[in-house]
Amino acid sequence: MVPAKIFFTKGVGVHKDKLSSFELALRSAGIEKCNLVYVSSIFPPNCKIVSKDEGLKLLEPGQITFCVMARNETSEPNRLVSAAIGLAVPSDPNHHGYLSEHHTFGEKAEVSGEYAEDLAATMLATTLGIPFDVNQAWDERKQTYIASGNIFKTTHTCQSAQGNKDGLWTTVISTAVFVSMD
């Protein structure tokens, strides 16, 4: 069973109950109707990235749905939370790529998202044997990865939010959802 398609979505929920806050984040992302099964970080060979709208049309209520999810939550007023998914796709569509999850406190969405993207790209680079300097900044390594000709695309999706000022639970999620299983 190998996914043929994948889409990315994110959401935020706020509620007095932690679980309800998570449910609202799932609703915000559009995936609340699925039975989610978390999987690890492999982007399947020949997998097509589709839009969120197209992907949601492929889901049915109650469906067992595989995903890679980053999730974070807080009940501390004004505490910044973020959850990001990074993606690295190889140039050869017959080779697998990588997805990464990153969830943290105190990082803006851009920083958290770039970190997740860096994680995915570095995992793929090590698999493909691309030489790189771990001490280089992400932007420099990204150029090295792309210049190698072995990595086609890197990107990320991230959701961040400040904790509710009244101390309600605030949950953020970013998710890569697998659809159209073979």
RODRENFI-428103 format. One line per 5 residues: number of its first residue (from 1); for each residue x negated, z, y negated of N, C-alpha, C. Coordinates in Angstrom, 2 decimals. Layout:
% residues N
NUM = X,Z,Y,X,Z,Y,X,Z,Y  ...
This chain:
% residues 182
1 = -0.85,0.00,1.16,0.00,0.00,0.00,-0.90,0.00,-1.24  -1.02,-1.16,-1.87,-1.87,-1.30,-3.06,-0.99,-1.74,-4.23  -1.04,-1.03,-5.35,-0.23,-1.42,-6.50,-0.63,-2.79,-7.04  0.38,-3.57,-7.39,0.15,-4.88,-7.98,0.19,-4.83,-9.50  0.88,-3.80,-10.04,1.04,-3.68,-11.49,0.87,-2.23,-11.92
6 = 0.52,-2.08,-13.19,0.34,-0.76,-13.77,0.77,-0.83,-15.23  1.33,0.28,-15.73,1.59,0.37,-17.16,1.20,1.76,-17.65  1.03,1.85,-18.96,0.59,3.09,-19.58,1.69,3.61,-20.51  1.86,4.92,-20.49,2.86,5.54,-21.35,2.39,6.94,-21.71  3.01,7.49,-22.73,2.65,8.83,-23.19,3.87,9.48,-23.81
11 = 3.81,10.81,-23.94,4.95,11.50,-24.53,4.60,12.92,-24.93  5.51,13.50,-25.69,5.38,14.89,-26.14,6.74,15.56,-26.03  6.74,16.82,-25.64,7.97,17.59,-25.54,7.77,18.99,-26.10  8.83,19.53,-26.70,8.78,20.88,-27.27,10.04,21.62,-26.83  9.84,22.84,-26.29,10.98,23.64,-25.82,10.53,25.08,-25.65
16 = 11.48,26.01,-25.59,11.13,27.42,-25.40,10.59,27.69,-23.99  10.99,26.86,-23.03,10.51,27.00,-21.66,9.43,25.96,-21.37  8.38,26.40,-20.70,7.25,25.52,-20.39,7.69,24.31,-19.56  8.47,24.53,-18.51,8.91,23.43,-17.64,9.80,22.45,-18.41  10.68,22.96,-19.24,11.55,22.08,-20.02,10.75,21.27,-21.03
21 = 9.70,21.86,-21.56,8.82,21.13,-22.47,8.17,19.95,-21.74  7.74,20.17,-20.50,7.16,19.10,-19.68,8.21,18.02,-19.41  9.43,18.44,-19.05,10.51,17.48,-18.81,10.76,16.61,-20.05  10.75,17.23,-21.22,10.96,16.46,-22.46,9.81,15.50,-22.73  8.59,15.88,-22.35,7.45,14.95,-22.48,7.63,13.77,-21.55
26 = 8.11,14.03,-20.32,8.39,12.94,-19.38,9.46,12.02,-19.93  10.51,12.59,-20.52,11.56,11.77,-21.14,11.02,10.94,-22.28  10.18,11.54,-23.09,9.56,10.83,-24.21,8.76,9.63,-23.70  8.12,9.81,-22.55,7.32,8.74,-21.94,8.18,7.74,-21.16  9.42,8.13,-20.85,10.32,7.23,-20.13,10.25,7.31,-18.61
31 = 9.56,8.32,-18.07,9.35,8.39,-16.62,9.99,9.62,-15.99  10.95,10.22,-16.66,11.59,11.44,-16.16,12.44,11.22,-14.92  12.84,10.01,-14.67,13.75,9.75,-13.54,13.01,9.57,-12.21  11.69,9.62,-12.23,10.89,9.36,-11.03,10.36,10.63,-10.40  10.11,10.58,-9.10,9.39,11.63,-8.40,7.92,11.25,-8.45
36 = 7.20,11.91,-9.33,5.82,11.54,-9.60,4.86,12.14,-8.58  3.96,11.31,-8.10,2.90,11.73,-7.19,1.58,11.41,-7.88  0.79,12.44,-8.12,-0.48,12.24,-8.82,-1.54,11.72,-7.85  -2.25,10.69,-8.29,-3.34,10.13,-7.50,-4.61,10.16,-8.34  -5.73,9.84,-7.70,-7.01,9.90,-8.40,-7.25,8.65,-9.22
41 = -8.48,8.27,-9.39,-8.89,7.44,-10.51,-9.24,5.99,-10.25  -8.74,5.38,-9.21,-9.11,3.99,-8.92,-8.08,3.02,-9.49  -8.55,2.07,-10.29,-7.74,0.96,-10.78,-7.86,-0.13,-9.71  -6.76,-0.48,-9.03,-6.85,-1.38,-7.88,-7.34,-2.79,-8.23  -8.03,-3.44,-7.29,-8.41,-4.84,-7.49,-7.17,-5.69,-7.72
46 = -7.29,-6.68,-8.57,-6.22,-7.65,-8.85,-4.93,-7.02,-9.39  -5.01,-5.85,-9.94,-3.85,-5.17,-10.51,-3.60,-5.71,-11.92  -2.34,-6.03,-12.20,-1.97,-6.59,-13.51,-1.44,-5.47,-14.42  -1.96,-5.41,-15.62,-1.48,-4.46,-16.62,-0.26,-5.08,-17.30  0.87,-4.35,-17.26,2.09,-4.82,-17.89,2.48,-3.86,-19.01
51 = 3.38,-4.30,-19.86,3.84,-3.45,-20.95,4.67,-2.29,-20.41  4.80,-1.26,-21.22,5.63,-0.12,-20.84,7.06,-0.59,-20.57  7.60,-1.43,-21.44,8.98,-1.90,-21.27,9.16,-2.64,-19.94  8.21,-3.52,-19.62,8.29,-4.25,-18.36,8.15,-3.30,-17.17  7.23,-2.37,-17.26,7.02,-1.42,-16.17,8.22,-0.52,-15.93
56 = 8.83,-0.03,-17.01,10.00,0.85,-16.86,11.15,0.14,-16.17  11.28,-1.16,-16.38,12.34,-1.93,-15.72,12.16,-1.99,-14.21  10.94,-1.75,-13.74,10.65,-1.82,-12.31,10.87,-0.49,-11.59  11.24,0.55,-12.33,11.44,1.87,-11.75,12.92,2.15,-11.51  13.19,2.88,-10.43,14.55,3.28,-10.10,14.63,4.81,-10.05
61 = 15.78,5.38,-10.42,15.92,6.84,-10.35,15.63,7.36,-8.94  14.83,8.42,-8.88,14.48,9.04,-7.60,13.31,8.40,-6.88  12.82,7.29,-7.40,11.73,6.56,-6.75,10.46,7.42,-6.68  9.78,7.37,-5.53,8.45,7.97,-5.43,7.52,7.07,-6.23  6.88,7.63,-7.24,6.10,6.84,-8.18,4.71,7.44,-8.30
66 = 3.71,6.63,-7.99,2.32,7.08,-8.07,1.81,6.91,-9.50  1.04,7.89,-9.96,0.51,7.81,-11.32,-0.78,8.62,-11.43  -1.54,8.30,-12.46,-2.65,9.13,-12.90,-2.16,9.76,-14.20  -2.16,11.09,-14.25,-1.62,11.77,-15.42,-2.59,12.78,-15.99  -2.70,12.76,-17.31,-3.39,13.82,-18.05,-2.28,14.61,-18.75
71 = -2.38,15.93,-18.69,-1.32,16.80,-19.24,-1.96,18.02,-19.88  -1.40,18.44,-21.00,-1.86,19.66,-21.64,-0.68,20.30,-22.35  -0.75,21.62,-22.50,0.35,22.32,-23.16,-0.15,23.59,-23.83  0.63,24.02,-24.81,0.31,25.25,-25.52,1.58,25.88,-26.05  1.54,27.20,-26.21,2.60,27.90,-26.92,2.03,28.57,-28.17
76 = 0.78,28.26,-28.49,0.14,28.81,-29.68,0.50,27.96,-30.89  1.05,28.55,-31.92,1.41,27.79,-33.12,0.21,27.03,-33.68  0.44,25.77,-33.97,-0.53,24.88,-34.63,-1.76,24.53,-33.80  -1.86,24.97,-32.56,-3.01,24.62,-31.72,-2.91,23.15,-31.33  -3.98,22.41,-31.57,-4.01,20.98,-31.26,-4.29,20.77,-29.78
81 = -3.40,20.02,-29.12,-3.58,19.68,-27.70,-3.58,18.16,-27.57  -4.34,17.67,-26.60,-4.33,16.23,-26.34,-4.49,15.97,-24.86  -3.99,14.80,-24.46,-4.08,14.33,-23.08,-4.33,12.83,-23.14  -5.38,12.37,-22.46,-5.77,10.96,-22.56,-6.06,10.38,-21.18  -5.79,9.08,-21.07,-6.16,8.29,-19.89,-7.11,7.20,-20.36
86 = -8.25,7.08,-19.69,-9.21,6.02,-19.98,-9.13,4.96,-18.89  -9.48,3.73,-19.24,-9.45,2.61,-18.30,-10.70,1.77,-18.46  -11.29,1.38,-17.33,-12.40,0.43,-17.31,-12.10,-0.60,-16.22  -12.00,-1.87,-16.63,-11.66,-2.97,-15.73,-12.89,-3.86,-15.54  -13.27,-4.15,-14.29,-14.43,-5.00,-14.06,-14.12,-6.47,-14.35
91 = -15.16,-7.25,-14.61,-14.99,-8.69,-14.83,-14.49,-9.39,-13.57  -14.95,-8.94,-12.42,-14.51,-9.51,-11.15,-13.19,-8.86,-10.75  -12.07,-9.58,-10.80,-10.77,-8.97,-10.50,-10.64,-8.50,-9.05  -11.55,-8.93,-8.17,-11.51,-8.50,-6.78,-12.20,-7.15,-6.57  -12.81,-6.61,-7.62,-13.49,-5.32,-7.56,-12.59,-4.27,-8.22
96 = -12.64,-3.05,-7.73,-11.82,-2.00,-8.36,-12.44,-1.51,-9.67  -11.59,-0.98,-10.51,-12.03,-0.36,-11.75,-11.76,1.14,-11.68  -11.78,1.78,-12.86,-11.59,3.22,-12.90,-10.62,3.63,-13.99  -9.88,4.70,-13.68,-9.04,5.41,-14.62,-9.60,6.82,-14.72  -9.48,7.44,-15.87,-9.93,8.82,-16.02,-8.88,9.62,-16.76
101 = -8.85,10.92,-16.51,-7.96,11.82,-17.22,-8.81,12.79,-18.04  -8.34,13.06,-19.24,-9.02,14.04,-20.10,-7.95,14.80,-20.84  -8.00,16.11,-20.77,-7.05,16.95,-21.49,-7.85,18.07,-22.15  -7.59,18.30,-23.43,-8.42,19.23,-24.16,-7.66,19.86,-25.32  -8.28,20.84,-25.91,-7.76,21.52,-27.09,-8.66,21.21,-28.27
106 = -8.07,21.06,-29.44,-8.84,20.94,-30.67,-9.41,19.57,-30.96  -9.13,18.57,-30.15,-9.62,17.21,-30.40,-8.48,16.32,-30.88  -8.77,15.53,-31.90,-7.81,14.54,-32.35,-7.66,13.47,-31.28  -6.54,12.74,-31.32,-6.24,11.73,-30.31,-7.36,10.70,-30.18  -7.91,10.24,-31.29,-8.96,9.22,-31.23,-10.18,9.72,-30.47
111 = -10.60,10.94,-30.73,-11.77,11.51,-30.07,-11.50,11.72,-28.59  -10.36,12.29,-28.27,-9.99,12.53,-26.88,-9.86,11.22,-26.11  -9.22,10.23,-26.73,-9.04,8.93,-26.09,-10.35,8.23,-25.83  -11.25,8.25,-26.81,-12.55,7.60,-26.62,-13.36,8.30,-25.53  -13.23,9.61,-25.43,-13.93,10.34,-24.38,-13.44,9.91,-23.00
116 = -12.11,9.79,-22.86,-11.53,9.34,-21.58,-11.98,7.93,-21.25  -12.02,7.06,-22.26,-12.48,5.68,-22.07,-13.94,5.66,-21.62  -14.74,6.49,-22.24,-16.16,6.62,-21.89,-16.30,7.08,-20.44  -15.52,8.07,-20.03,-15.59,8.54,-18.64,-15.31,7.42,-17.64  -14.23,6.66,-17.89,-13.87,5.57,-16.98,-14.96,4.50,-16.95
121 = -15.45,4.13,-18.12,-16.48,3.08,-18.20,-17.78,3.52,-17.53  -18.15,4.77,-17.69,-19.38,5.26,-17.08,-19.25,5.30,-15.56  -18.07,5.70,-15.05,-17.87,5.68,-13.59,-17.99,4.26,-13.06  -17.40,3.29,-13.76,-17.48,1.90,-13.31,-18.91,1.39,-13.42  -19.59,1.70,-14.50,-20.98,1.24,-14.69,-21.89,1.75,-13.57
126 = -21.71,3.01,-13.19,-22.56,3.54,-12.11,-22.24,2.86,-10.78  -20.98,2.55,-10.54,-20.58,1.84,-9.32,-21.17,0.44,-9.26  -21.21,-0.22,-10.42,-21.71,-1.60,-10.49,-23.22,-1.68,-10.65  -23.88,-0.53,-10.79,-25.33,-0.51,-10.93,-25.81,-0.99,-12.30  -25.00,-0.84,-13.32,-25.39,-1.23,-14.68,-26.29,-0.14,-15.25
131 = -27.52,-0.49,-15.63,-28.41,0.53,-16.19,-27.96,0.90,-17.61  -28.01,2.19,-17.91,-27.64,2.65,-19.24,-28.33,3.98,-19.51  -28.41,4.32,-20.78,-29.02,5.58,-21.21,-27.90,6.58,-21.48  -27.83,7.64,-20.67,-26.76,8.63,-20.84,-26.81,9.33,-22.18  -27.96,9.27,-22.86,-28.11,9.93,-24.15,-27.62,9.08,-25.32
136 = -27.28,7.81,-25.05,-26.75,6.96,-26.11,-25.33,7.37,-26.46  -24.95,7.10,-27.69,-23.58,7.34,-28.12,-22.65,6.38,-27.39  -21.37,6.72,-27.29,-20.39,5.91,-26.58,-20.37,4.48,-27.10  -20.36,4.28,-28.39,-20.30,2.92,-28.95,-21.49,2.06,-28.48  -22.66,2.67,-28.41,-23.84,1.94,-27.94,-23.73,1.61,-26.45
141 = -23.31,2.60,-25.65,-23.17,2.35,-24.21,-22.08,1.33,-23.94  -21.00,1.37,-24.72,-19.92,0.40,-24.54,-20.45,-1.02,-24.72  -21.28,-1.23,-25.71,-21.88,-2.55,-25.93,-22.79,-2.94,-24.77  -23.52,-1.98,-24.23,-24.38,-2.25,-23.07,-23.54,-2.66,-21.87  -22.45,-1.94,-21.64,-21.57,-2.24,-20.51,-20.98,-3.65,-20.63
146 = -20.47,-3.96,-21.81,-19.85,-5.27,-22.03,-20.89,-6.39,-21.95  -22.06,-6.15,-22.52,-23.12,-7.16,-22.51,-23.61,-7.46,-21.09  -23.42,-6.52,-20.17,-23.86,-6.74,-18.78,-23.06,-7.87,-18.12  -21.87,-8.16,-18.67,-21.01,-9.19,-18.08,-20.22,-8.69,-16.88  -20.41,-7.42,-16.50,-19.72,-6.87,-15.33,-18.45,-6.08,-15.67
151 = -18.33,-5.68,-16.92,-17.17,-4.93,-17.34,-16.39,-5.77,-18.34  -15.14,-6.06,-17.98,-14.29,-6.94,-18.78,-13.62,-6.20,-19.92  -13.10,-5.01,-19.64,-12.29,-4.33,-20.63,-12.38,-2.82,-20.46  -12.42,-2.10,-21.58,-12.23,-0.66,-21.59,-11.20,-0.35,-22.67  -10.40,0.65,-22.39,-9.38,1.07,-23.36,-8.92,2.47,-23.00
156 = -8.02,3.01,-23.79,-7.45,4.32,-23.51,-6.06,4.44,-24.13  -5.32,5.42,-23.65,-4.07,5.83,-24.26,-4.13,7.35,-24.38  -3.64,7.87,-25.49,-3.75,9.31,-25.72,-2.54,9.82,-26.48  -2.12,11.01,-26.13,-1.07,11.70,-26.87,-1.63,13.04,-27.33  -1.49,13.33,-28.60,-1.87,14.65,-29.10,-0.73,15.21,-29.94
161 = -0.73,16.51,-30.10,0.29,17.17,-30.92,-0.21,18.56,-31.29  0.31,19.06,-32.39,0.04,20.45,-32.77,1.11,21.33,-32.14  0.69,22.48,-31.68,1.64,23.43,-31.12,2.73,23.76,-32.12  3.94,23.89,-31.63,5.09,24.19,-32.46,4.83,25.43,-33.32  5.18,25.35,-34.58,4.87,26.43,-35.53,5.57,27.74,-35.18
166 = 6.66,27.66,-34.40,7.39,28.87,-34.00,7.01,29.37,-32.61  5.97,28.79,-32.02,5.48,29.25,-30.72,6.23,28.72,-29.52  7.04,27.67,-29.71,7.68,27.02,-28.57,6.60,26.27,-27.78  6.87,26.05,-26.49,5.92,25.28,-25.69,5.87,23.83,-26.17  4.66,23.33,-26.35,4.43,21.93,-26.72,3.60,21.31,-25.61
171 = 4.12,20.25,-24.99,3.45,19.57,-23.88,3.17,18.13,-24.26  1.96,17.67,-23.97,1.59,16.26,-24.17,1.17,15.67,-22.83  1.54,14.40,-22.61,1.12,13.70,-21.40,0.68,12.28,-21.76  -0.26,11.78,-21.01,-0.62,10.36,-21.00,-0.67,9.97,-19.53  -0.11,8.81,-19.22,0.06,8.45,-17.81,-0.18,6.96,-17.57
176 = -0.87,6.68,-16.47,-0.98,5.32,-15.95,-0.07,5.29,-14.74  0.98,4.45,-14.78,2.01,4.43,-13.75,1.85,3.16,-12.90  1.73,3.34,-11.59,1.62,2.24,-10.66,3.01,1.76,-10.25  3.21,0.46,-10.25,4.49,-0.14,-9.84,4.22,-1.36,-8.97  5.28,-1.85,-8.35,5.21,-3.05,-7.50,4.16,-2.91,-6.41
181 = 4.43,-2.01,-5.49,3.52,-1.79,-4.36,3.62,-2.95,-3.37  2.47,-3.34,-2.82,2.45,-4.37,-1.77,2.74,-3.73,-0.43
